[in-house]
Amino acid sequence: MSRNIKFCLAIVIYLIGLAVSVYVGGWVMLIQPIRGTITAYTLGTLTLRQLVINVIKCISSLTVAGLIWCIGYIASNHVYDSRDEE
């Protein structure tokens, strides 16, 4: 595989990892739990269990986002390995 194709593929893999980390860490684990907690509080249906789970999701969202980003970064570096010259 040529060097340019490897470089482009590595960039695509990196951007996919970045997008997935922002979606999972930012939207799924941060914004949605906050919206759900506010909605449940407004409707008067908020339980302690729901509140604790959502707080844990919000606290761990950055860690999960970083983990997903790291996996994408490692995968892109694996594709674009400079030692693997033809």
C-alpha positions in Angstrom: 0.0 0.0 0.0 1.4 3.4 -0.9 2.4 5.9 1.7 -0.3 8.4 0.7 -3.1 5.9 1.0 -1.9 4.8 4.4 -1.7 8.5 5.5 -5.3 9.2 4.3 -6.6 6.0 5.9 -4.9 6.9 9.2 -6.5 10.3 9.1 -9.9 8.8 8.5 -9.5 6.3 11.3 -8.3 9.1 13.6 -11.3 11.3 12.8 -13.7 8.4 13.2 -12.3 7.8 16.7 -12.5 11.4 17.5 -16.1 11.7 16.4 -17.1 8.5 18.2 -15.4 9.7 21.4 -17.2 13.1 21.3 -20.6 11.4 20.6 -20.3 8.7 23.3 -18.5 10.8 25.9 -20.2 14.1 25.2 -23.7 13.2 24.1 -24.5 9.8 25.4 -22.8 10.0 28.8 -23.0 13.7 29.5 -25.8 15.6 27.8 -28.5 12.9 27.7 -28.2 12.1 31.4 -28.4 15.7 32.4 -31.4 16.2 30.2 -33.0 13.1 31.6 -32.4 14.2 35.2 -33.8 17.7 34.6 -36.9 16.2 32.8 -37.5 13.6 35.6 -37.1 16.4 38.3 -39.5 18.6 36.4 -42.1 15.8 36.1 -41.5 14.8 39.8 -40.4 11.3 38.9 -36.7 11.5 39.8 -35.5 8.6 41.9 -32.3 8.4 43.9 -31.2 5.4 41.8 -31.6 7.4 38.6 -29.8 10.4 40.1 -26.8 8.3 41.2 -26.5 6.5 37.9 -26.6 9.8 36.0 -24.0 11.4 38.3 -21.7 8.4 37.7 -22.2 8.7 33.9 -21.3 12.4 34.0 -18.2 11.8 36.1 -16.9 9.0 33.9 -17.8 10.6 30.6 -14.4 12.2 30.1 -12.6 9.0 30.9 -14.7 7.0 28.4 -14.2 9.7 25.8 -10.5 9.6 26.3 -10.4 5.8 26.1 -12.3 5.8 22.8 -10.0 8.6 21.4 -6.9 6.6 22.5 -8.2 3.5 20.7 -8.7 5.6 17.5 -5.3 7.2 17.9 -3.6 3.8 18.4 -5.4 2.3 15.4 -4.4 5.2 13.1 -0.8 4.9 14.2 -0.9 1.2 13.6 -2.2 1.8 10.0 0.4 4.5 9.4 3.5 2.9 10.7 6.6 4.5 9.2 8.8 1.4 9.7 6.5 -0.5 7.3 8.0 0.9 4.1 7.8 -0.9 0.8 
